[in-house]
Every structure is written in C-alpha cells, then in structure tokens.
Amino acid sequence: MQFDTTTSSSWQFGHRGRVAVFIDGNNLFHAARFHNIDIDYNKLLRVMMGDGRLLRAFFYTGVDAGAERQQGFLLWMRRNGFRVVQKELKTFYDGTRKANLDVEIAVDMLSLAGRCLYPATKTLFTPSTR
C-alpha cells in the first residue's frame, strides 16, 4: 500500500518556518508493517517539512547489535540527513524487547523548542490533528 501525498490536501502544510522532525522508529516500523506500508523516509521528511527549513531530523530506534541489515539501514539514515539516536534493546521477563527512548525524544524536543518558529506545543501537531 502506498500513500500518494500529491492527492491529499491534508498533507499540504503551508508555511512552516523552521522544522524539527522527531521519528520514533520502532513504533513507525511496526505500524507500517502491520498496515503493509513501505516508507520512503526521504519523501516522509519532505512532506513533514512542507516549505519550511529543516532544523534537524531525528530518528530514534532500539538496536540489535547482531542485526547487520538494521545497521545498514541506520547508516543510510545518517547519510540522508537523519540524526540517529539509538539504544540497545533490552529483553524483558515476558520476552518483549524495547529500548525505551521516550525520555530522549522529550529532551530533544524541549532543547529545540526555542529555536522553532512556533511554541513547541503547536509544532507537535499537524493541522489535521489540532
């Protein structure tokens, strides 16, 4: 399934000023896999920026040191302008594996809030979610 951003007016953000992008990689990966969607991260970044100027693009993810394919993907993300923030996955008693990057995401958002055109609370939501 592919989403065509050229036919959806809700994806036209207009003037955005300086834009900081924060992607929770693990949640986005699992949501895309569940819905059978392939993500073009360069296109996603362009859509989120609108006509704004990119301040910084973060990609947060848990990593498995032995996963060569994941390491290749993260290298590609770095080479394409994303600042990759990674943390080793922890295995919990029930077998689930998580990196818990919520605090890192929040700290980075707050540290850049003063450099964005609008207050941080307004930049967290797109016009379609306000």
MDTraj code that builds the backbone (N, CA, C; nanometers):
import mdtraj as md
import numpy as np

residues = "MET GLN PHE ASP THR THR THR SER SER SER TRP GLN PHE GLY HIS ARG GLY ARG VAL ALA VAL PHE ILE ASP GLY ASN ASN LEU PHE HIS ALA ALA ARG PHE HIS ASN ILE ASP ILE ASP TYR ASN LYS LEU LEU ARG VAL MET MET GLY ASP GLY ARG LEU LEU ARG ALA PHE PHE TYR THR GLY VAL ASP ALA GLY ALA GLU ARG GLN GLN GLY PHE LEU LEU TRP MET ARG ARG ASN GLY PHE ARG VAL VAL GLN LYS GLU LEU LYS THR PHE TYR ASP GLY THR ARG LYS ALA ASN LEU ASP VAL GLU ILE ALA VAL ASP MET LEU SER LEU ALA GLY ARG CYS LEU TYR PRO ALA THR LYS THR LEU PHE THR PRO SER THR ARG".split()
xyz = np.array([
    [0.0844, -0.1178, 0.0000],
    [0.0000, 0.0000, 0.0000],
    [0.0888, 0.1239, 0.0000],
    [0.0623, 0.2150, -0.0894],
    [0.1371, 0.3385, -0.0986],
    [0.0428, 0.4560, -0.0763],
    [0.0893, 0.5599, -0.0082],
    [0.0092, 0.6800, 0.0144],
    [0.0571, 0.7874, -0.0810],
    [-0.0341, 0.8402, -0.1609],
    [0.0009, 0.9432, -0.2580],
    [-0.0200, 1.0803, -0.1952],
    [0.0892, 1.1477, -0.1631],
    [0.0802, 1.2785, -0.0966],
    [0.0363, 1.3882, -0.1913],
    [0.0407, 1.3643, -0.3216],
    [0.0036, 1.4689, -0.4165],
    [-0.1468, 1.4861, -0.4275],
    [-0.2256, 1.3864, -0.3857],
    [-0.3708, 1.3960, -0.3979],
    [-0.4396, 1.4260, -0.2663],
    [-0.3671, 1.4354, -0.1581],
    [-0.4285, 1.4577, -0.0279],
    [-0.3982, 1.5991, 0.0207],
    [-0.5005, 1.6826, 0.0259],
    [-0.4787, 1.8210, 0.0685],
    [-0.4440, 1.8307, 0.2162],
    [-0.4780, 1.7306, 0.2967],
    [-0.4459, 1.7365, 0.4391],
    [-0.2954, 1.7289, 0.4630],
    [-0.2194, 1.6871, 0.3609],
    [-0.0751, 1.6768, 0.3759],
    [-0.0047, 1.8026, 0.3279],
    [-0.0775, 1.9051, 0.2862],
    [-0.0181, 2.0300, 0.2429],
    [-0.0154, 2.1241, 0.3632],
    [0.0998, 2.1427, 0.4242],
    [0.1107, 2.2162, 0.5491],
    [0.1247, 2.3665, 0.5328],
    [0.1657, 2.4133, 0.4168],
    [0.1866, 2.5562, 0.4006],
    [0.3160, 2.5995, 0.4671],
    [0.3258, 2.7283, 0.4999],
    [0.4492, 2.7807, 0.5577],
    [0.4707, 2.7258, 0.6972],
    [0.5852, 2.6660, 0.7181],
    [0.6128, 2.6010, 0.8457],
    [0.7299, 2.6633, 0.9199],
    [0.8052, 2.7540, 0.8603],
    [0.9206, 2.8103, 0.9294],
    [1.0292, 2.7058, 0.9467],
    [1.0945, 2.7082, 1.0611],
    [1.1968, 2.6070, 1.0905],
    [1.1284, 2.4818, 1.1423],
    [1.1721, 2.3678, 1.0937],
    [1.1056, 2.2414, 1.1259],
    [1.2044, 2.1450, 1.1892],
    [1.1652, 2.0870, 1.3013],
    [1.2398, 1.9784, 1.3638],
    [1.1498, 1.8550, 1.3581],
    [1.2057, 1.7445, 1.3127],
    [1.1295, 1.6213, 1.2947],
    [1.1804, 1.5172, 1.3935],
    [1.0873, 1.4518, 1.4630],
    [1.1211, 1.3509, 1.5627],
    [1.0453, 1.2232, 1.5277],
    [1.1169, 1.1193, 1.4861],
    [1.0536, 0.9947, 1.4443],
    [1.0878, 0.8845, 1.5429],
    [0.9843, 0.8240, 1.5994],
    [1.0016, 0.7050, 1.6835],
    [1.0070, 0.5864, 1.5880],
    [1.1278, 0.5478, 1.5537],
    [1.1498, 0.4474, 1.4506],
    [1.0847, 0.3136, 1.4767],
    [1.0916, 0.2646, 1.5997],
    [1.0333, 0.1336, 1.6291],
    [0.8822, 0.1350, 1.6128],
    [0.8155, 0.2374, 1.6652],
    [0.6697, 0.2443, 1.6519],
    [0.6294, 0.2624, 1.5060],
    [0.7002, 0.3468, 1.4318],
    [0.6676, 0.3667, 1.2911],
    [0.6900, 0.2385, 1.2119],
    [0.7983, 0.1683, 1.2386],
    [0.8276, 0.0424, 1.1693],
    [0.7166, -0.0597, 1.1903],
    [0.6754, -0.0781, 1.3164],
    [0.5728, -0.1795, 1.3455],
    [0.4361, -0.1391, 1.2910],
    [0.4029, -0.0111, 1.2961],
    [0.2758, 0.0355, 1.2389],
    [0.2752, 0.0156, 1.0874],
    [0.3856, 0.0478, 1.0216],
    [0.3940, 0.0308, 0.8764],
    [0.3863, -0.1166, 0.8389],
    [0.4530, -0.2007, 0.9158],
    [0.4486, -0.3447, 0.8876],
    [0.3076, -0.3994, 0.9063],
    [0.2394, -0.3553, 1.0116],
    [0.1025, -0.4000, 1.0382],
    [0.0091, -0.3630, 0.9227],
    [0.0284, -0.2424, 0.8665],
    [-0.0580, -0.1948, 0.7585],
    [-0.0009, -0.2248, 0.6196],
    [0.1093, -0.2990, 0.6158],
    [0.1729, -0.3377, 0.4894],
    [0.2096, -0.2156, 0.4047],
    [0.2749, -0.1192, 0.4666],
    [0.3149, 0.0048, 0.4007],
    [0.4667, 0.0115, 0.3943],
    [0.5187, 0.0467, 0.2783],
    [0.6617, 0.0745, 0.2640],
    [0.6814, 0.2239, 0.2821],
    [0.7778, 0.2603, 0.3639],
    [0.8005, 0.4022, 0.3931],
    [0.9201, 0.4527, 0.3146],
    [0.8996, 0.5604, 0.2439],
    [1.0074, 0.6328, 0.1773],
    [1.0449, 0.7464, 0.2725],
    [1.1541, 0.7288, 0.3478],
    [1.1889, 0.8239, 0.4526],
    [1.2268, 0.9610, 0.3979],
    [1.2844, 0.9670, 0.2801],
    [1.3137, 1.0972, 0.2199],
    [1.1841, 1.1700, 0.1866],
    [1.0877, 1.0995, 0.1313],
    [0.9593, 1.1617, 0.0983],
    [0.8845, 1.2019, 0.2256],
    [0.8890, 1.1174, 0.3265],
    [0.8252, 1.1497, 0.4544],
    [0.8830, 1.2786, 0.5111],
    [1.0142, 1.2928, 0.5057],
    [1.0787, 1.4131, 0.5568],
    [1.0366, 1.5357, 0.4758],
    [1.0328, 1.5235, 0.3429],
    [0.9907, 1.6360, 0.2586],
    [0.8468, 1.6779, 0.2890],
    [0.7583, 1.5800, 0.3081],
    [0.6180, 1.6105, 0.3378],
    [0.6061, 1.6797, 0.4726],
    [0.6780, 1.6312, 0.5720],
    [0.6708, 1.6911, 0.7045],
    [0.7289, 1.8324, 0.7074],
    [0.8264, 1.8583, 0.6224],
    [0.8871, 1.9908, 0.6166],
    [0.7978, 2.0915, 0.5462],
    [0.7164, 2.0475, 0.4520],
    [0.6388, 2.1426, 0.3735],
    [0.7352, 2.2375, 0.3051],
    [0.7106, 2.3675, 0.3150],
    [0.8044, 2.4641, 0.2571],
    [0.8951, 2.5234, 0.3646],
    [0.9011, 2.4559, 0.4797],
    [0.9850, 2.5041, 0.5885],
    [1.1315, 2.4702, 0.5680],
    [1.2124, 2.5186, 0.6596],
    [1.3565, 2.4937, 0.6573],
    [1.3875, 2.3913, 0.7664],
    [1.4564, 2.2852, 0.7286],
    [1.4861, 2.1783, 0.8239],
    [1.5883, 2.2237, 0.9264],
    [1.5481, 2.2200, 1.0510],
    [1.6387, 2.2487, 1.1612],
    [1.7161, 2.1215, 1.1944],
    [1.6437, 2.0122, 1.2116],
    [1.7057, 1.8831, 1.2412],
    [1.6022, 1.7725, 1.2265],
    [1.6464, 1.6558, 1.1841],
    [1.5594, 1.5385, 1.1730],
    [1.6188, 1.4265, 1.2574],
    [1.5435, 1.3839, 1.3568],
    [1.5882, 1.2779, 1.4470],
    [1.5164, 1.1477, 1.4136],
    [1.5875, 1.0374, 1.4282],
    [1.5290, 0.9040, 1.4134],
    [1.5737, 0.8233, 1.5342],
    [1.4783, 0.7850, 1.6183],
    [1.5070, 0.7137, 1.7432],
    [1.4733, 0.5664, 1.7249],
    [1.5655, 0.4800, 1.7660],
    [1.5391, 0.3377, 1.7497],
    [1.6190, 0.2528, 1.8472],
    [1.5622, 0.1398, 1.8795],
    [1.6341, 0.0390, 1.9553],
    [1.7149, -0.0440, 1.8570],
    [1.8330, -0.0865, 1.8974],
    [1.9187, -0.1611, 1.8061],
    [1.9541, -0.2980, 1.8625],
    [1.9679, -0.3896, 1.7697],
    [2.0167, -0.5237, 1.7986],
    [2.1556, -0.5303, 1.7359],
    [2.2583, -0.5385, 1.8185],
    [2.3963, -0.5299, 1.7703],
    [2.4269, -0.6333, 1.6625],
    [2.3586, -0.7463, 1.6638],
    [2.3864, -0.8513, 1.5671],
    [2.3085, -0.8401, 1.4375],
    [2.2247, -0.7400, 1.4237],
    [2.1401, -0.7274, 1.3047],
    [2.2103, -0.6407, 1.1999],
    [2.2803, -0.7054, 1.1060],
    [2.3551, -0.6325, 1.0032],
    [2.2636, -0.5496, 0.9146],
    [2.1480, -0.6028, 0.8820],
    [2.0541, -0.5302, 0.7946],
    [2.0101, -0.3990, 0.8600],
    [1.9831, -0.4046, 0.9904],
    [1.9441, -0.2837, 1.0622],
    [2.0586, -0.1833, 1.0644],
    [2.1805, -0.2300, 1.0847],
    [2.2958, -0.1394, 1.0864],
    [2.3128, -0.0707, 0.9514],
    [2.2888, -0.1438, 0.8426],
    [2.2949, -0.0844, 0.7095],
    [2.1883, 0.0220, 0.6898],
    [2.0672, -0.0059, 0.7400],
    [1.9583, 0.0909, 0.7304],
    [1.9917, 0.2174, 0.8094],
    [2.0447, 0.2024, 0.9296],
    [2.0784, 0.3189, 1.0118],
    [2.1912, 0.4004, 0.9497],
    [2.2852, 0.3347, 0.8842],
    [2.3898, 0.4064, 0.8123],
    [2.3283, 0.4882, 0.6986],
    [2.2333, 0.4291, 0.6260],
    [2.1632, 0.5007, 0.5185],
    [2.0902, 0.6223, 0.5745],
    [2.0235, 0.6061, 0.6899],
    [1.9516, 0.7180, 0.7518],
    [2.0490, 0.8315, 0.7854],
    [2.1636, 0.7994, 0.8407],
    [2.2644, 0.9018, 0.8736],
    [2.3131, 0.9732, 0.7474],
    [2.3383, 0.8971, 0.6439],
    [2.3875, 0.9552, 0.5182],
    [2.2823, 1.0408, 0.4489],
    [2.1561, 1.0242, 0.4863],
    [2.0480, 1.1001, 0.4252],
    [1.9935, 1.2086, 0.5165],
    [2.0754, 1.2514, 0.6130],
    [2.0436, 1.3695, 0.6915],
    [1.9733, 1.3482, 0.8235],
    [1.9482, 1.2251, 0.8621],
    [1.8834, 1.1994, 0.9902],
    [1.9886, 1.1848, 1.0992],
    [1.9599, 1.2404, 1.2146],
    [2.0436, 1.2177, 1.3322],
    [1.9851, 1.0957, 1.4027],
    [2.0564, 0.9856, 1.3972],
    [2.0078, 0.8599, 1.4542],
    [2.0445, 0.8544, 1.6015],
    [1.9427, 0.8372, 1.6847],
    [1.9626, 0.8188, 1.8285],
    [1.9243, 0.6748, 1.8573],
    [2.0203, 0.5992, 1.9041],
    [1.9942, 0.4569, 1.9235],
    [2.0298, 0.4128, 2.0645],
    [1.9614, 0.3071, 2.1042],
    [1.9841, 0.2490, 2.2362],
    [1.9689, 0.0978, 2.2208],
    [2.0525, 0.0243, 2.2903],
    [2.0471, -0.1217, 2.2853],
    [1.9108, -0.1708, 2.3345],
    [1.8550, -0.2666, 2.2636],
    [1.7279, -0.3255, 2.3050],
    [1.7473, -0.4052, 2.4339],
    [1.6509, -0.3940, 2.5240],
    [1.6512, -0.4729, 2.6473],
    [1.5422, -0.5773, 2.6363],
    [1.5726, -0.6974, 2.6828],
    [1.4744, -0.8046, 2.6824],
    [1.4111, -0.8117, 2.8205],
    [1.2767, -0.8064, 2.8238],
    [1.2024, -0.8099, 2.9495],
    [1.1587, -0.9519, 2.9827],
    [1.1125, -0.9720, 3.1050],
    [1.0786, -1.1059, 3.1546],
    [0.9749, -1.1774, 3.0681],
    [0.8872, -1.1018, 3.0014],
    [0.7844, -1.1643, 2.9172],
    [0.8316, -1.1886, 2.7738],
    [0.9596, -1.1572, 2.7461],
    [1.0154, -1.1812, 2.6137],
    [1.0115, -1.0619, 2.5200],
    [0.9398, -0.9560, 2.5578],
    [0.9361, -0.8377, 2.4718],
    [1.0709, -0.7667, 2.4764],
    [1.1017, -0.6974, 2.3684],
    [1.2279, -0.6245, 2.3593],
    [1.1955, -0.4789, 2.3307],
    [1.2517, -0.3892, 2.4113],
    [1.2268, -0.2461, 2.3976],
    [1.3534, -0.1683, 2.4293],
    [1.3577, -0.0455, 2.3750],
    [1.4712, 0.0414, 2.4046],
    [1.4305, 0.1577, 2.4942],
    [1.3009, 0.1890, 2.5017],
    [1.2501, 0.2984, 2.5846],
    [1.3246, 0.4294, 2.5607],
    [1.2984, 0.4898, 2.4461],
    [1.3633, 0.6150, 2.4078],
    [1.2755, 0.7372, 2.4318],
    [1.1667, 0.7225, 2.5050],
    [1.0736, 0.8331, 2.5276],
    [1.1401, 0.9540, 2.5924],
    [1.2253, 0.9313, 2.6888],
    [1.2913, 1.0425, 2.7580],
    [1.3843, 1.1163, 2.6622],
    [1.4598, 1.0425, 2.5803],
    [1.5499, 1.1056, 2.4844],
    [1.4717, 1.1916, 2.3840],
    [1.3573, 1.1410, 2.3383],
    [1.2746, 1.2166, 2.2443],
    [1.2269, 1.3465, 2.3103],
    [1.1753, 1.3362, 2.4318],
    [1.1233, 1.4542, 2.5019],
    [1.2332, 1.5573, 2.5278],
    [1.3500, 1.5133, 2.5697],
    [1.4607, 1.6049, 2.5969],
    [1.5026, 1.6779, 2.4695],
    [1.5127, 1.6044, 2.3585],
    [1.5497, 1.6683, 2.2323],
    [1.4441, 1.7673, 2.1862],
    [1.3177, 1.7335, 2.2041],
    [1.2098, 1.8262, 2.1671],
    [1.2195, 1.9555, 2.2484],
    [1.2374, 1.9417, 2.3765],
    [1.2457, 2.0599, 2.4625],
    [1.3707, 2.1429, 2.4339],
    [1.4804, 2.0759, 2.4010],
    [1.6037, 2.1505, 2.3743],
    [1.5951, 2.2313, 2.2453],
    [1.5110, 2.1910, 2.1512],
    [1.4976, 2.2641, 2.0248],
    [1.3749, 2.3550, 2.0206],
    [1.2901, 2.3486, 2.1208],
    [1.1647, 2.4244, 2.1183],
    [1.1882, 2.5739, 2.0994],
    [1.2883, 2.6295, 2.1592],
    [1.3155, 2.7722, 2.1486],
    [1.3685, 2.8153, 2.0130],
    [1.4121, 2.7206, 1.9320],
    [1.4675, 2.7528, 1.8008],
    [1.3649, 2.7390, 1.6894],
    [1.2433, 2.6974, 1.7236],
    [1.1383, 2.6806, 1.6233],
    [1.0543, 2.8079, 1.6162],
    [0.9862, 2.8262, 1.5071],
    [0.9067, 2.9462, 1.4844],
    [0.7894, 2.9557, 1.5810],
    [0.7254, 2.8428, 1.6094],
    [0.6089, 2.8381, 1.6976],
    [0.6482, 2.7701, 1.8284],
    [0.5707, 2.7922, 1.9345],
    [0.5983, 2.7197, 2.0593],
    [0.5921, 2.5693, 2.0373],
    [0.6659, 2.4949, 2.1173],
    [0.6771, 2.3505, 2.0996],
    [0.5412, 2.2811, 2.0965],
    [0.4459, 2.3259, 2.1767],
    [0.3164, 2.2578, 2.1805],
    [0.2445, 2.2664, 2.0475],
    [0.2651, 2.3730, 1.9721],
    [0.1997, 2.3846, 1.8420],
    [0.2738, 2.3066, 1.7352],
    [0.4040, 2.2891, 1.7486],
    [0.4786, 2.2187, 1.6454],
    [0.4635, 2.0677, 1.6570],
    [0.4104, 2.0196, 1.7683],
    [0.3939, 1.8760, 1.7846],
    [0.2759, 1.8218, 1.7056],
    [0.1861, 1.9081, 1.6608],
    [0.0659, 1.8624, 1.5947],
    [0.0551, 1.9213, 1.4554],
    [0.0140, 1.8385, 1.3620],
    [-0.0111, 1.8873, 1.2270],
    [-0.1477, 1.9525, 1.2252],
    [-0.1799, 2.0338, 1.1246],
    [-0.3113, 2.0966, 1.1180],
    [-0.4269, 1.9967, 1.1240],
    [-0.4060, 1.8761, 1.0738],
    [-0.5142, 1.7774, 1.0732],
    [-0.5391, 1.7155, 1.2091],
    [-0.4469, 1.7329, 1.3065],
    [-0.4658, 1.6713, 1.4383],
    [-0.4961, 1.7729, 1.5472],
    [-0.5037, 1.8998, 1.5144],
    [-0.5308, 2.0012, 1.6175],
    [-0.6754, 1.9989, 1.6584],
])
top = md.Topology()
chain = top.add_chain()
for i, resn in enumerate(residues, 1):
    res = top.add_residue(resn, chain, resSeq=i)
    for name in ("N", "CA", "C"):
        top.add_atom(name, md.element.get_by_symbol(name[0]), res)
traj = md.Trajectory(xyz[None], top)
